[in-house]
Amino acid sequence: MQRFFIFRLFATIALSIACSGVSAQTWPTKNIRIVLQFSPGGATDVVARILAQHLTTSLGQTVVVENKPGADGQIAAEFVMRAEPDGHTFFMASNTPMMQVPLLKKNPPYDPLTSFTPVTLVGHYIYVMVANSKLPYKTYTELVAYGKANPGKLNFGSHSGVTQLMFSRMSKQNGLQMNLIPYKGEAPNVNDLLGGHVDFNLVSTISTLQHINDGKLTPIAVMLNKRLSLLPEVPTFAEAGLPALGAESWAALFGPAKLPPQIATRMSDAVRAAIKDPEVRARIERQGFDLAGTTPAELGTYMVTQLKDWKQAFDDVGLKPE
């Protein structure tokens, strides 16, 4: 299977080169859109808008962020997939539309390896499991005990493939009967948690740090291999006894298929330059987002590996295409 994925990836790159008719020397010639699958205010939105400010200066054209939430990111993905491959429309996607949608649909609407052009891996989300501070449980052990004593009463807010997978792993590990409450983005998920409409969720530190510091949310565990410097008292998933996710949570930039490789490289270089800027890096890392930055080829290889890992993770918890 992995060889087949790699073959498709390089076939797509070769086709992009053959169809390349846009000059990277004249690009960009108009405003650039970075399309997001989430509502405004979430982790991806914050990171994209910080990067857009820097890219507007470095590329000499206004870079705008457009939010197109819904359908697990499929709406945003198909919008970019159908866009003209002239380097003026990009998709800053999480793993949800690029892994969950194609792997969990019997008739996938697109192929993540051939329907898009890889540009750069922006970075990885740092997730923290949080609960409304008014609730009686403050640790994962207490949460599980409450869930077992109150079957069907725990509401878990979910807005991504990561949260859906974690919900499945927790349910299977502990035999919990919980309710999965879907959201179009992280911001409304957090708002409902603050309002008491859901009991707990798994969200980025970008969206939760201020609420944790204000005492409105209780941090239960951080999805990292070591404790987060921003929350040094909060245990890691392993320390708290949570199951490992089995796949990575990331954000990456893609263009439509047949995007000229010279433009993909120039955009990748521009994003990586922004990531290296001390001010940009500090603003993003203060929020708890782990920046990366890769070449288009490196992101392409990473996508092949991630598809394999996410398929295995979904198989492990019995999530099948519907």
Backbone hydrogen bonds, N-H to C=O, Kabsch-Sander energy under -0.5 kcal/mol:
donor,donor_aa,acceptor,acceptor_aa,energy
5,F,1,M,-2.3
6,I,2,Q,-2.4
7,F,3,R,-2.4
8,R,4,F,-2.2
9,L,5,F,-2.4
10,F,6,I,-2.4
11,A,7,F,-2.0
12,T,8,R,-2.0
13,I,9,L,-2.1
14,A,10,F,-2.3
15,L,11,A,-2.1
16,S,12,T,-2.3
17,I,13,I,-2.1
18,A,14,A,-2.2
19,C,15,L,-2.2
20,S,17,I,-0.9
26,T,23,S,-0.6
27,W,23,S,-0.9
32,I,62,T,-2.5
33,R,88,H,-2.6
34,I,64,V,-2.8
35,V,33,R,-0.6
35,V,90,F,-3.2
36,L,66,E,-3.0
37,Q,92,M,-0.5
42,G,39,S,-1.0
46,V,42,G,-2.3
47,V,43,A,-2.4
48,A,44,T,-2.6
49,R,45,D,-2.2
50,I,46,V,-1.8
51,L,47,V,-2.3
52,A,48,A,-2.5
53,Q,49,R,-1.5
54,H,50,I,-1.3
55,L,51,L,-2.7
56,T,52,A,-2.1
57,T,53,Q,-1.0
58,S,54,H,-2.4
59,L,55,L,-2.7
60,G,56,T,-0.8
64,V,32,I,-2.9
64,V,62,T,-0.6
66,E,34,I,-2.2
68,K,36,L,-2.7
68,K,66,E,-0.6
70,G,37,Q,-0.7
70,G,184,K,-0.5
73,G,70,G,-1.2
74,Q,71,A,-2.0
75,I,70,G,-1.1
76,A,68,K,-0.5
77,A,73,G,-2.5
78,E,74,Q,-2.7
79,F,75,I,-1.7
80,V,76,A,-2.1
81,M,77,A,-2.6
82,R,78,E,-1.7
83,A,80,V,-1.2
86,D,84,E,-2.3
90,F,33,R,-2.7
91,F,254,F,-3.3
92,M,35,V,-2.3
92,M,90,F,-0.5
93,A,91,F,-1.1
93,A,252,A,-2.3
95,N,250,W,-0.8
98,M,94,S,-0.9
99,M,95,N,-2.3
100,Q,95,N,-1.0
100,Q,96,T,-0.6
101,V,96,T,-2.0
103,L,99,M,-1.8
104,L,100,Q,-2.3
114,T,111,D,-0.8
115,S,111,D,-3.0
117,T,255,G,-3.1
119,V,253,L,-2.1
120,T,253,L,-1.4
122,V,120,T,-0.7
122,V,251,A,-1.4
123,G,251,A,-1.9
124,H,290,D,-2.9
125,Y,249,S,-1.3
126,I,288,G,-0.7
127,Y,125,Y,-0.7
128,V,203,V,-3.3
129,M,221,A,-2.9
130,V,128,V,-0.5
130,V,201,N,-2.3
131,A,218,T,-2.0
132,N,199,D,-1.7
133,S,216,K,-2.2
135,L,132,N,-2.1
143,L,139,T,-2.1
144,V,140,Y,-2.6
145,A,141,T,-2.2
146,Y,142,E,-2.4
147,G,143,L,-2.5
148,K,144,V,-2.3
149,A,145,A,-1.9
150,N,146,Y,-1.4
152,G,177,Q,-2.8
153,K,150,N,-1.9
154,L,177,Q,-0.5
156,F,154,L,-0.5
156,F,179,N,-3.2
157,G,155,N,-0.6
157,G,200,F,-1.8
158,S,181,I,-3.0
164,Q,160,S,-2.1
165,L,161,G,-2.3
166,M,162,V,-2.6
167,F,163,T,-2.3
168,S,164,Q,-1.9
169,R,165,L,-2.3
170,M,166,M,-2.8
171,S,167,F,-2.4
172,K,168,S,-2.3
173,Q,169,R,-2.8
174,N,170,M,-2.1
175,G,171,S,-1.5
176,L,171,S,-0.8
178,M,176,L,-0.8
179,N,154,L,-2.9
180,L,178,M,-0.5
181,I,156,F,-2.9
181,I,179,N,-0.6
183,Y,158,S,-2.3
189,N,185,G,-1.1
190,V,186,E,-2.6
191,N,187,A,-2.5
192,D,188,P,-2.1
193,L,189,N,-1.5
194,L,190,V,-2.6
195,G,191,N,-1.8
196,G,193,L,-1.1
197,H,192,D,-2.7
198,V,192,D,-1.0
199,D,155,N,-1.9
200,F,155,N,-1.6
201,N,130,V,-2.1
202,L,157,G,-0.7
203,V,128,V,-2.0
203,V,201,N,-0.5
205,T,126,I,-1.8
207,S,204,S,-0.6
208,T,204,S,-0.6
208,T,205,T,-0.6
209,L,205,T,-2.4
212,I,208,T,-2.6
213,N,209,L,-2.8
214,D,210,Q,-1.8
215,G,212,I,-1.3
216,K,211,H,-2.3
217,L,211,H,-1.3
218,T,131,A,-3.3
220,I,129,M,-3.6
221,A,129,M,-1.0
222,V,235,P,-2.3
223,M,127,Y,-3.1
224,L,222,V,-2.0
231,L,228,L,-1.3
234,V,231,L,-1.7
237,F,222,V,-1.6
240,A,236,T,-2.3
241,G,237,F,-1.3
242,L,237,F,-2.4
250,W,248,E,-0.5
251,A,123,G,-2.6
252,A,93,A,-2.6
253,L,120,T,-3.1
254,F,91,F,-2.3
255,G,117,T,-2.6
257,A,115,S,-1.2
259,L,256,P,-1.2
263,I,260,P,-0.8
264,A,260,P,-2.1
265,T,261,P,-2.3
266,R,262,Q,-2.1
267,M,263,I,-2.8
268,S,264,A,-2.3
269,D,265,T,-2.7
270,A,266,R,-2.1
271,V,267,M,-2.5
272,R,268,S,-2.6
273,A,269,D,-2.1
274,A,270,A,-1.9
275,I,271,V,-2.4
276,K,272,R,-1.5
277,D,273,A,-0.9
277,D,274,A,-0.7
281,R,277,D,-3.0
282,A,278,P,-2.3
283,R,279,E,-2.3
284,I,280,V,-2.1
285,E,281,R,-2.9
286,R,282,A,-1.9
287,Q,284,I,-1.3
288,G,285,E,-1.3
289,F,284,I,-0.7
290,D,124,H,-2.3
291,L,289,F,-0.9
292,A,122,V,-3.0
293,G,121,L,-2.6
299,L,295,T,-2.1
300,G,296,P,-2.2
301,T,297,A,-2.1
302,Y,298,E,-2.2
303,M,299,L,-2.3
304,V,300,G,-1.4
305,T,301,T,-1.7
306,Q,302,Y,-2.7
307,L,303,M,-2.4
308,K,304,V,-1.4
309,D,305,T,-2.3
310,W,306,Q,-3.2
311,K,307,L,-2.0
312,Q,308,K,-1.9
313,A,309,D,-2.3
314,F,310,W,-2.6
315,D,311,K,-2.4
316,D,312,Q,-2.2
317,V,313,A,-1.1
318,G,315,D,-1.1
319,L,314,F,-2.7
320,K,318,G,-0.7
322,E,104,L,-2.2
